[in-house]
Amino acid sequence: MKIAVFSAKRYDREFLSAANAKAQAGHQLHFIDAPLDMDTVAVAAGHEAVCIFVNDKADAEVLKALAQGGTRLVALRCTGFNNVDLKSAAALGLKVVRVVTYSPYSVAEHAVALLLAINRKVHRAYARTRDSNFALDGLMGFDLHGKTVAVVGTGKIGLVFARIMLGFGCEVIGYDKFPSQAFLDLGARYVGAGEIGARADIISLHCPLTPETQHIINEETLARMKRGALLINTSRGGLVDTEAAIEALKSGQLGGLGLDVYEQEADLFFRDLSSTIISDDVFQRLLSFPNVIVTGHQAFFTEEAISTICETTIQSVSQFATGQALSDEIKI
């Protein structure tokens, strides 16, 4: 099949091509640097499948244009699918597949890295020692051992994160609309949202972005948090009301923030903007806080994860091409 691969970076080209060769699938991969939107959708004409990533736009208008151009399959090389209008896709007869799981360790370990860096001020210490400043004032953290860690979303990634936190000697509590026995088997326990706010020293978000979870962290929930708690988000930017988080940081209600995702990241992440002026004032305000670390949606970015993502994507396209049942189809 002919596949138009949007938002294609060097590593996408390398790993997708390798997966295509490994499977002897013979698909024709057309790599496009630009993201998918109404300005670029015409490039997909004549391609039976498009392969998109987290910040590509697959709304009703784009999907209609894709269908008119002959596309029959939308393959997401990610787990989240909040950028796809599934109802419109179904109405147009487009199939949509995603990567249900790749390496939960990649994201969970990155969440831990953000937590440790914020708590122990690693980013500030690094900047100091580069200037031959070895003073310790302002770098004090706290022991993770004995602290209460809340895991919001206890799927595969949340489960791995919980296991790591238990290894640090933390008490782990969780919140999930669909409780997991595997989470309980670890020795963790589920609590209500109110108890998470009152008891957690650290909150880590591992839930999908849905209308129900949009701004799950907001002015109200931040006010209920234990003062000085740390918040980590490696899931989706829309889970956190950024403006509310900024106010909580200013007041000291929020003790630190580690983000690998951001509400308006589509115009920022996955590109080099080092020689430009970033006009997003909210993002610039975030970066001004010494107790905030932002990484550019790299939590998934390990060799193991990228290999699995690309192999799963090629497998889904091959299943579609040969008329097989789609293992990772998103159904509504």
C-alpha positions in Angstrom: 0.0 0.0 0.0 1.0 3.6 -0.5 1.3 5.4 2.9 1.7 9.1 3.4 3.6 9.5 6.6 3.1 13.0 8.1 5.2 14.8 10.7 8.0 12.5 9.6 11.3 13.0 11.5 14.6 11.3 10.8 13.9 8.6 13.3 10.4 8.0 11.8 12.0 7.4 8.4 14.7 5.1 9.9 12.5 3.0 12.1 9.4 2.8 9.8 11.6 1.8 6.9 13.3 -0.9 9.0 10.0 -2.2 10.2 8.7 -2.3 6.6 11.8 -4.2 5.5 11.7 -6.6 8.5 8.1 -7.6 7.8 8.8 -7.8 4.1 5.6 -5.8 3.7 6.6 -3.9 0.6 4.6 -0.8 1.4 5.5 2.4 -0.3 6.3 5.0 2.4 6.1 8.6 1.4 7.6 10.7 4.2 6.3 14.3 4.6 8.0 16.6 7.1 4.9 18.8 7.6 2.0 17.9 9.9 -1.3 16.8 8.5 -3.9 19.6 8.3 -6.0 21.3 5.7 -2.9 23.0 4.2 -1.1 19.7 3.6 -3.9 17.1 3.2 -3.7 17.4 -0.6 -0.3 15.7 -0.5 -2.1 12.5 0.7 -4.2 12.2 -2.5 -3.6 8.8 -4.1 -2.4 7.2 -0.9 -4.5 4.4 0.5 -3.3 5.1 4.1 -2.0 8.0 6.1 0.2 7.6 9.1 0.0 10.4 11.6 1.3 11.5 15.0 0.0 13.3 18.1 -0.1 16.8 16.8 -1.5 16.0 13.3 -5.0 17.2 12.7 -7.6 14.7 11.6 -10.8 16.6 12.2 -14.0 16.3 10.1 -12.8 18.6 7.3 -9.4 16.9 7.0 -10.9 13.4 7.1 -13.4 14.3 4.3 -10.5 15.6 2.2 -8.6 12.4 2.8 -11.5 10.2 1.9 -12.0 12.2 -1.3 -8.4 11.7 -2.2 -8.7 7.9 -1.9 -7.4 7.3 1.7 -9.2 4.4 3.4 -7.0 4.0 6.6 -5.7 6.4 9.2 -2.8 4.8 11.2 -1.8 6.6 14.3 1.8 5.9 15.4 0.8 6.7 19.0 -1.6 5.5 21.7 -3.7 8.7 22.1 -6.4 9.5 19.5 -7.9 12.8 20.8 -6.8 14.5 17.5 -9.0 12.3 15.4 -12.8 12.8 14.8 -13.8 9.2 15.1 -17.5 9.8 14.3 -16.6 11.6 11.1 -14.1 8.8 10.2 -16.8 6.1 10.7 -19.3 8.1 8.6 -16.8 8.4 5.8 -15.9 4.7 6.0 -12.4 5.3 7.1 -10.7 2.8 9.4 -8.6 4.2 12.3 -5.9 2.2 14.1 -3.5 3.1 16.8 -0.6 1.6 18.8 -2.3 0.3 21.8 0.9 -0.4 23.7 4.6 0.0 23.0 6.9 0.4 26.0 5.1 1.5 29.2 8.6 1.6 30.8 9.7 4.5 28.5 7.0 6.9 29.7 6.9 5.7 33.3 10.7 6.0 33.6 10.6 9.5 32.1 8.0 10.5 34.7 10.4 9.3 37.4 13.2 11.3 35.8 11.2 14.5 35.8 10.2 13.9 39.5 13.7 13.3 40.6 15.1 16.3 38.7 12.5 18.6 40.1 12.8 17.3 43.7 16.6 17.3 43.8 17.0 20.4 41.6 19.2 18.6 39.1 18.5 21.2 36.4 19.6 24.0 38.6 22.6 22.2 39.9 23.7 21.4 36.4 23.6 25.1 35.4 25.5 26.1 38.5 28.3 23.6 38.2 28.8 24.6 34.5 29.6 28.0 35.9 31.9 26.5 38.6 29.3 27.4 41.3 29.2 24.5 43.8 27.1 26.2 46.5 24.2 24.1 47.7 21.9 26.8 48.9 18.5 26.5 47.2 19.1 22.9 46.1 17.5 21.0 49.0 15.0 18.3 48.1 13.2 15.7 50.2 13.4 11.9 50.5 10.9 10.1 48.4 11.0 7.2 50.9 7.8 7.4 53.0 6.1 10.0 50.8 2.6 9.4 49.4 2.4 9.2 45.6 -0.9 9.4 43.7 -1.2 7.7 40.3 -4.0 9.1 38.2 -4.7 6.5 35.6 -3.6 3.0 36.4 -3.2 1.4 33.0 0.0 -0.1 31.7 2.1 3.0 32.2 0.6 4.0 35.5 1.1 0.5 36.8 4.9 0.6 35.9 5.2 4.0 37.5 3.5 2.8 40.7 5.8 -0.2 40.8 8.9 2.1 40.6 7.5 4.4 43.3 6.9 1.4 45.6 10.5 0.5 45.0 11.5 3.9 46.5 9.5 3.0 49.6 6.6 5.3 48.8 3.0 4.8 49.8 1.1 4.6 46.5 -2.5 5.5 46.0 -4.5 5.6 42.8 -7.5 7.0 41.1 -9.1 5.4 38.0 -12.6 5.1 36.6 -11.7 1.5 35.8 -9.8 0.0 38.8 -7.2 -2.6 38.1 -6.6 -5.7 40.2 -3.0 -5.6 39.1 -2.6 -2.2 40.8 -4.0 -3.6 44.0 -1.8 -6.7 43.8 1.2 -4.4 43.9 0.2 -3.3 47.4 -1.2 0.0 46.3 -4.8 1.1 46.9 -7.5 3.2 45.3 -8.9 6.3 46.9 -11.3 9.1 46.0 -10.3 12.3 44.2 -10.6 14.2 47.5 -8.2 12.0 49.3 -5.6 12.3 46.6 -5.6 16.0 46.9 -5.4 16.0 50.7 -2.7 13.3 51.1 -0.5 13.1 48.0 3.0 14.6 48.2 3.4 13.8 44.5 0.7 13.4 41.8 1.6 11.8 38.4 -0.9 11.8 35.5 -1.2 8.7 33.3 -4.8 8.9 31.9 -6.0 9.6 28.4 -7.4 13.0 27.3 -11.1 12.8 26.9 -13.9 15.4 27.4 -14.2 13.9 31.0 -10.5 14.4 31.8 -10.0 17.7 30.1 -8.5 20.0 32.7 -8.7 17.4 35.4 -6.1 19.5 37.1 -7.7 22.9 37.5 -8.1 25.8 39.9 -10.4 23.8 42.2 -8.3 20.6 42.3 -5.1 22.5 42.7 -6.6 24.4 45.7 -7.5 21.0 47.3 -4.0 19.6 46.9 -1.6 19.3 49.8 0.4 22.5 49.8 3.8 22.1 48.1 2.9 18.9 46.3 4.7 18.1 43.0 2.8 17.4 39.8 4.1 15.3 36.9 2.3 15.1 33.5 3.7 12.8 30.8 0.3 11.9 29.3 -1.6 14.7 27.5 -1.2 18.5 27.9 -5.0 19.1 28.1 -5.2 17.3 31.4 -3.7 20.4 33.1 -5.2 23.9 33.1 -1.9 25.7 32.5 -3.0 29.1 33.6 -4.4 27.6 36.9 -1.1 25.7 37.4 0.9 29.0 37.0 -1.2 30.7 39.6 -0.7 27.7 42.0 3.1 27.9 41.4 3.1 31.6 42.1 1.3 31.1 45.4 3.4 28.2 46.4 0.4 25.9 46.5 2.1 23.8 43.8 5.6 23.0 44.8 6.9 22.0 41.4 5.8 20.9 38.0 7.3 18.4 35.5 5.7 18.4 32.1 6.5 16.4 29.0 3.3 17.6 27.3 1.6 21.0 27.0 -1.9 22.2 26.0 -0.7 24.2 23.0 2.3 22.1 22.1 1.3 21.5 18.5 2.9 24.9 17.5 6.0 24.2 19.5 7.1 20.6 20.0 9.0 18.3 17.6 10.8 21.3 15.9 13.8 23.5 16.5 12.7 27.0 17.5 16.0 28.0 19.1 16.5 30.9 16.7 13.0 32.2 16.9 10.9 34.2 19.4 8.2 32.0 21.0 5.0 34.1 21.1 3.2 31.8 23.5 3.2 33.9 26.6 1.7 31.2 28.8 4.5 28.8 27.8 7.1 31.5 28.4 5.7 32.1 31.9 6.0 28.4 32.6 9.6 28.4 31.7 10.4 31.3 34.0 9.8 29.3 37.2 12.8 27.6 38.7 10.7 24.7 40.0 9.3 23.8 36.5 10.9 21.4 34.0 9.4 21.0 30.5 10.6 18.4 28.0 9.3 18.3 24.5 7.1 15.2 24.4 10.0 12.8 24.6 8.8 10.4 27.3 8.1 7.8 24.6 11.4 8.3 22.9 13.4 5.1 23.5 14.8 2.6 21.0 12.5 -0.1 22.3 9.4 2.1 22.1 10.0 3.5 18.7 10.8 0.0 17.3 7.5 -1.4 18.7 5.5 1.7 17.5 6.8 1.3 13.9 6.4 -2.4 13.8 2.9 -2.2 15.1 2.0 0.5 12.6 3.3 -1.6 9.7 1.5 -4.6 11.0 -1.8 -2.7 11.1 -1.4 -1.5 7.5 -0.6 -5.0 6.3 -3.7 -6.4 8.1 -5.8 -3.8 6.3 -4.1 -4.5 2.9 -4.8 -8.2 3.2 -8.4 -7.9 4.5 -7.6 -9.2 8.0 -9.2 -8.1 11.2 -7.5 -5.0 12.5 -6.0 -5.9 15.9 -5.6 -2.3 17.0 -8.7 -0.6 15.4 -10.3 2.2 17.3 -14.1 1.6 17.4 -16.8 3.9 18.7 
